[in-house]
Amino acid sequence: MNKQKISKILAVFLIFLLVFIDYAFPLRYINDMPDEIRVIEGSQQSFDFKLPKVIKINFDTSVVQLKNEPLTINTLKEGKSDLEFYLFGLLPLKRVTLNIVPGVYVIPGGEPIGVKVKTKGVMVVGLSEVIGIDDRVYKPARDAEIRTGDIIVSLDGHDVNSADDITRWLNQAGDKKISVLIERNDRILEKWIKPVKAKEDENFRIGLWVKDHTAGIGTLTFVTEDNKMFGALGHPITDSSTGEIMSLSEGEIYRTEITSIEEGKKNKPGEIRGVFKDESSPLGYIEKNTPFGIYGYINGVKENSSMIPVALQSEVRPGPAKILIDLDNSGIKSYNVEIQKTTVQSIPSSKSMIIKVTDKELLDRTGGIVQGMSGSPIVQDGKLVGAVTHVFVNDPTKGYGVYIEWMMSEVETDKYKAVSG
């Protein structure tokens, strides 16, 4: 091989090396972009890299505009556009579908609420032995393969809506073998079980502990702009002993007066304590208990409540933000937090971002995130981006937040479903 050919090969190699060194990181960022990005009409989406000149993008100029330094997408109108990335205008690198949806506004919450729910059927929270009148030990529920977390729907053909119903129908059935319908993992199963007459009180029992209602305090996240529907908590109401989502029969939310706050400490979560106000007049009615909070109809919020836009996850970024909450019955205030990490989620999860409380006043009063703050709105750049969901047990200054996009998916109107996919 002559020197001229060697020189040409070296020159090509050096050019390739320079291109690789200069553009490897942008190429990696492009490759890591999701296949679909959802953005709000009229909004701007920026990325943390500059597009090299050797990379060209084909797109619909009637729908979006692009700028570089860094790469920024400006949306012009509702619709779709494929962003097609090419190296040297020839080699295809990536196709990203840009889905532009109409903007949505909500009234942000922050108000503490009392929550009461009654389960659909009764939830099994524990199994036990029964000592019969013959002094023998029986395990009827366990022998019938009933598990904690199961929902008992009916006994011997009778609907079950409370723990008292179980006692009533068991005593009516006596010692005959009866049918038990249970709900497990969204399936209805039939079990057969023979009640045992207990030595303790001569009532018939089947050896289980159940729960038919629960109550607690949380935070209102948002109210729809028509002042009719609400979302709160950001996570489901679960049974404390089983961790299962409680199947809802009915429920209400109430205005709440905060009575005290237990400061959160390492390995000991704090808590907001309060009392329900005017239980004869609920603030709203719960329709659903979902992985992303509770939802229902509200009797209205304060007049002249201001609305703010809802952000999609593509608009949420690490950096300063605020959470809204009322800690002392004097009104909702905003407190400084930092969004430390965001997660690209194609599958909804209540752990979408990590937040850290940086506000000195809030740290002095609560130690960070405490029980009862679940649902507190997270606001960034004037938009509702999410809600507080969980506290880190080993560090109460930190916790998780859920993207508001996932909460919107539970609102039963076409307008809000459009923004949540």
C-alpha positions in Angstrom: 0.0 0.0 0.0 1.5 3.3 -1.0 1.9 6.4 1.1 -0.9 8.3 -0.7 -3.5 5.6 0.1 -2.3 5.4 3.7 -2.7 9.2 4.0 -6.2 9.1 2.6 -7.2 6.3 5.0 -5.7 8.2 7.9 -7.5 11.4 6.8 -10.9 9.6 6.7 -10.2 8.0 10.0 -9.4 11.3 11.6 -12.5 12.9 10.2 -14.6 10.0 11.6 -12.9 10.3 14.9 -13.5 14.1 15.1 -17.2 13.6 14.2 -17.5 10.8 16.8 -15.9 12.9 19.6 -17.9 16.1 18.7 -21.2 14.4 18.2 -21.2 11.3 20.3 -23.1 12.9 23.2 -25.8 14.5 21.0 -26.3 11.3 19.1 -26.7 9.5 22.5 -29.3 12.0 23.6 -31.2 11.7 20.3 -31.2 7.9 20.6 -32.5 8.2 24.2 -35.5 10.4 23.2 -38.8 8.6 23.6 -40.6 7.4 20.4 -43.5 9.7 21.3 -43.5 13.1 23.0 -46.7 14.7 24.2 -46.7 18.5 24.5 -49.3 21.2 25.1 -50.4 23.4 22.2 -48.6 26.7 22.3 -45.9 25.5 24.7 -42.1 25.1 24.3 -40.1 22.0 24.9 -36.3 22.3 25.4 -33.6 19.6 25.5 -30.2 19.8 27.1 -28.1 19.5 24.0 -27.2 21.4 20.9 -27.9 19.7 17.6 -24.7 19.2 15.4 -24.9 20.7 11.9 -24.4 17.3 10.4 -27.8 16.2 11.8 -30.8 17.3 10.0 -34.5 17.1 11.0 -37.5 16.7 8.8 -40.8 18.0 10.4 -44.1 19.6 9.6 -43.5 23.4 9.7 -47.2 24.1 10.0 -47.4 22.3 13.4 -44.0 23.0 15.0 -41.0 25.3 14.8 -37.5 24.2 15.9 -34.6 26.2 17.2 -31.1 25.1 18.2 -28.6 26.0 21.0 -30.2 24.1 22.7 -32.7 22.1 20.7 -36.1 23.7 21.3 -39.5 22.7 20.0 -42.2 25.4 19.7 -45.7 24.0 19.2 -48.0 26.1 16.9 -51.3 24.1 16.9 -52.9 20.9 17.9 -51.9 17.9 15.8 -49.1 15.5 15.1 -45.7 15.8 13.4 -42.9 13.2 13.0 -39.4 14.5 13.8 -37.1 12.5 11.6 -33.4 12.8 12.5 -30.8 12.2 9.7 -27.0 12.1 9.8 -25.6 14.1 6.9 -29.2 14.3 5.7 -29.0 10.7 4.4 -28.6 8.2 7.3 -31.8 7.8 9.4 -31.1 8.0 13.1 -34.4 8.3 14.9 -38.1 9.1 14.4 -40.0 10.8 17.2 -43.7 11.4 17.0 -44.7 14.8 18.4 -48.3 14.7 19.7 -49.6 18.2 20.4 -52.7 18.3 22.6 -54.9 21.2 23.7 -54.1 23.1 26.9 -56.0 22.4 30.1 -56.5 24.5 33.1 -57.4 23.5 36.7 -57.9 25.2 40.0 -54.9 24.0 42.2 -55.7 22.6 45.6 -53.6 22.6 48.8 -56.5 22.5 51.2 -56.4 19.7 53.8 -59.4 17.3 53.6 -60.9 14.6 55.7 -61.6 11.4 53.8 -64.1 8.7 54.7 -64.6 5.7 52.5 -66.8 2.6 52.8 -65.6 -0.5 51.0 -67.4 -2.5 48.4 -68.0 -5.7 50.3 -65.6 -6.2 53.2 -61.8 -6.7 52.9 -60.1 -9.6 54.6 -57.3 -8.2 56.7 -56.3 -11.3 58.7 -57.0 -15.0 59.2 -57.6 -16.6 62.6 -58.4 -19.8 64.3 -61.8 -20.6 65.8 -62.1 -22.7 69.0 -65.4 -24.6 68.7 -67.8 -25.5 71.4 -66.1 -29.0 71.3 -62.8 -27.3 72.3 -61.3 -28.3 68.9 -59.3 -25.7 66.8 -60.7 -24.9 63.4 -59.5 -22.8 60.4 -62.5 -22.5 58.1 -61.3 -19.5 56.0 -57.8 -20.8 55.7 -59.0 -24.2 54.7 -61.2 -22.6 52.0 -58.1 -20.8 50.6 -59.4 -17.4 51.5 -56.5 -14.8 51.6 -55.8 -11.5 53.1 -56.7 -8.8 50.6 -59.7 -10.7 49.3 -63.0 -8.8 49.1 -66.0 -10.8 50.5 -69.0 -9.9 48.3 -71.7 -12.3 49.5 -72.3 -15.1 52.0 -74.9 -17.8 51.3 -76.4 -15.7 48.5 -76.7 -12.5 50.7 -74.9 -9.3 49.8 -72.2 -8.3 52.3 -71.6 -4.6 53.0 -70.3 -4.6 56.6 -68.7 -6.7 59.3 -72.1 -7.0 60.9 -73.5 -8.5 57.8 -71.0 -11.4 58.1 -72.1 -12.2 61.6 -75.8 -12.0 60.7 -75.6 -14.3 57.6 -73.3 -16.8 59.4 -75.7 -17.2 62.3 -78.6 -17.5 59.9 -76.8 -20.3 58.0 -75.7 -22.2 61.1 -73.3 -25.1 60.6 -74.3 -25.9 57.0 -71.7 -25.5 54.2 -72.2 -22.2 52.4 -71.0 -20.4 49.3 -68.7 -17.4 49.7 -68.2 -15.1 46.7 -64.9 -13.2 46.9 -63.2 -10.7 44.6 -59.5 -11.2 44.0 -57.4 -9.4 41.3 -60.6 -8.2 39.6 -62.0 -11.8 39.4 -65.0 -13.2 41.2 -64.3 -16.6 42.8 -66.6 -18.9 44.7 -65.4 -20.7 47.8 -67.3 -23.2 50.0 -66.9 -23.0 53.7 -68.5 -24.5 56.8 -69.0 -22.1 59.8 -68.0 -23.2 63.3 -69.9 -22.4 66.4 -67.4 -20.6 68.6 -67.0 -21.5 72.3 -66.3 -17.9 73.2 -69.8 -16.5 72.4 -71.6 -19.3 70.6 -71.8 -17.2 67.4 -70.9 -18.9 64.1 -67.5 -17.9 62.8 -65.3 -18.7 59.8 -61.9 -17.4 61.2 -61.1 -14.1 59.6 -60.8 -10.4 60.4 -62.4 -7.8 58.1 -62.5 -4.1 57.4 -65.5 -2.3 55.9 -64.5 1.4 56.2 -61.6 3.8 56.8 -60.9 7.5 57.4 -58.0 9.8 57.4 -56.6 13.2 56.3 -55.0 14.1 53.0 -54.7 17.1 50.6 -56.9 18.3 47.7 -54.8 18.4 44.5 -57.0 20.1 42.0 -60.5 21.0 41.0 -61.6 21.1 37.3 -62.2 24.5 35.8 -66.0 23.9 35.8 -65.8 23.6 39.6 -67.4 20.1 39.6 -64.7 17.4 39.8 -61.7 16.9 42.1 -58.6 14.8 42.4 -56.7 14.3 45.7 -54.0 12.3 47.5 -52.0 11.2 44.3 -52.0 7.6 45.6 -54.7 5.1 46.4 -56.3 4.5 49.8 -55.0 1.1 50.8 -55.5 -1.2 53.8 -52.6 -0.7 56.2 -52.3 -4.4 57.0 -52.5 -5.8 53.5 -51.3 -3.0 51.3 -54.2 -3.7 48.9 -56.2 -0.9 47.3 -59.6 -0.7 49.0 -62.5 -1.4 46.8 -64.8 1.6 47.1 -68.6 1.5 47.8 -69.1 5.1 48.7 -67.1 7.9 50.3 -67.0 11.6 51.2 -64.5 14.3 51.7 -64.8 17.0 54.3 -63.3 20.3 55.2 -60.8 19.8 58.0 -59.3 21.9 60.8 -55.7 21.1 61.6 -55.1 20.6 65.3 -51.4 19.6 65.4 -48.4 18.5 63.4 -46.0 15.8 64.4 -42.6 16.6 63.0 -41.1 14.0 60.7 -37.7 12.5 61.7 -35.4 9.8 60.3 -37.2 6.4 60.4 -40.2 8.0 62.0 -42.6 9.7 59.5 -44.5 12.8 60.9 -48.2 13.4 60.6 -50.7 16.2 60.2 -53.6 15.7 62.7 -57.0 17.3 62.3 -60.7 17.0 62.9 -63.5 16.9 60.3 -65.7 20.0 60.1 -69.4 19.9 59.6 -69.8 16.2 58.9 -73.5 16.8 58.0 -72.4 18.7 54.9 -69.6 16.9 52.9 -67.3 19.0 50.7 -67.6 16.3 48.0 -68.4 12.7 47.1 -65.8 10.1 46.2 -66.5 8.1 43.0 -63.2 6.3 42.5 -60.2 5.1 44.5 -57.4 4.6 42.0 -53.6 4.1 41.9 -53.3 7.8 41.4 -55.6 9.1 44.1 -59.3 9.6 44.8 -61.7 11.3 42.5 -65.3 12.5 42.6 -67.6 15.5 42.6 -67.2 18.5 44.7 -69.7 21.0 46.0 -67.6 23.9 44.9 -64.5 25.8 46.0 -63.9 29.4 47.0 -65.1 32.0 44.6 -62.5 33.7 42.4 -60.2 30.8 42.6 -57.5 31.2 40.0 -56.7 28.6 37.4 -53.3 27.4 36.2 -52.3 25.3 33.2 -51.6 21.6 33.6 -48.1 20.4 32.5 -47.2 17.1 30.7 -44.3 15.1 32.0 -42.2 16.3 29.0 -42.4 19.8 30.5 -41.3 18.8 34.0 -37.5 19.4 34.7 -35.1 19.1 37.6 -35.0 22.5 39.4 -36.9 24.8 41.7 -40.6 24.3 42.3 -43.2 24.9 45.0 -45.8 22.8 46.9 -49.1 24.3 48.1 -50.6 23.4 51.4 -52.4 24.9 54.4 -50.7 23.9 57.7 -52.5 26.1 60.2 -56.0 26.9 59.0 -54.9 30.3 57.8 -55.0 29.6 54.1 -53.0 27.9 51.4 -49.3 28.9 51.2 -46.6 28.0 48.8 -43.3 26.4 50.0 -40.0 26.0 48.1 -38.9 22.5 47.0 -36.5 21.2 44.5 -37.3 18.6 41.9 -34.1 16.5 42.1 -35.0 13.9 39.5 -37.6 13.2 36.9 -38.3 9.8 35.3 -39.5 9.3 31.7 -42.5 7.1 32.1 -44.4 5.3 29.3 -46.2 3.3 32.0 -47.9 5.4 34.6 -46.4 5.2 38.2 -47.0 7.3 41.3 -43.3 7.6 41.8 -42.6 10.0 38.8 -40.2 12.4 40.4 -38.0 12.9 43.5 -38.6 16.2 45.4 -36.6 17.7 48.3 -38.1 20.3 50.7 -35.8 23.4 50.8 -38.1 25.9 52.5 -36.8 26.7 56.0 -40.2 27.5 57.4 -41.7 24.2 56.2 -38.7 22.3 57.5 -39.0 24.0 60.9 -42.7 23.2 61.1 -42.9 19.7 59.7 -39.3 18.4 59.2 -40.2 17.9 55.5 -42.9 15.7 54.1 -45.4 14.2 56.6 -48.5 12.0 56.4 -51.4 14.1 55.4 -49.5 16.1 52.8 -50.2 13.5 50.1 -51.9 15.2 47.2 -50.2 18.6 47.8 -49.9 20.3 44.4 -46.4 20.7 42.9 -46.1 23.8 40.8 -43.2 24.7 38.5 -42.9 27.6 36.1 -46.5 28.5 36.9 -47.9 25.1 35.9 -49.3 22.2 37.9 -46.8 19.5 37.3 -47.7 16.9 39.9 -48.6 16.0 43.5 -46.7 14.8 46.6 -47.3 11.0 47.1 -44.7 9.4 49.5 -42.0 10.4 52.0 -38.6 8.8 52.2 -38.7 7.1 55.7 -34.9 7.5 56.1 -35.0 11.2 55.0 -38.2 13.1 55.6 -36.9 16.1 53.6 -37.3 14.0 50.5 -40.2 12.2 48.8 -41.8 11.1 45.6 -44.3 13.0 43.4 -46.6 11.8 40.7 -47.0 13.5 37.3 -50.2 15.4 37.1 -50.6 13.9 33.7 -51.3 10.5 35.3 -53.8 12.0 37.7 -55.6 13.7 34.8 -56.2 10.3 33.2 -58.6 9.4 36.0 -60.9 12.5 35.3 -64.0 11.3 33.5 -64.3 13.9 30.8 -63.0 13.8 27.2 -61.3 17.2 27.7 -59.0 16.0 30.4 -58.5 12.5 28.9 -57.1 14.3 25.8 -54.3 15.7 27.9 -53.6 12.4 29.6 -53.5 10.2 26.5 
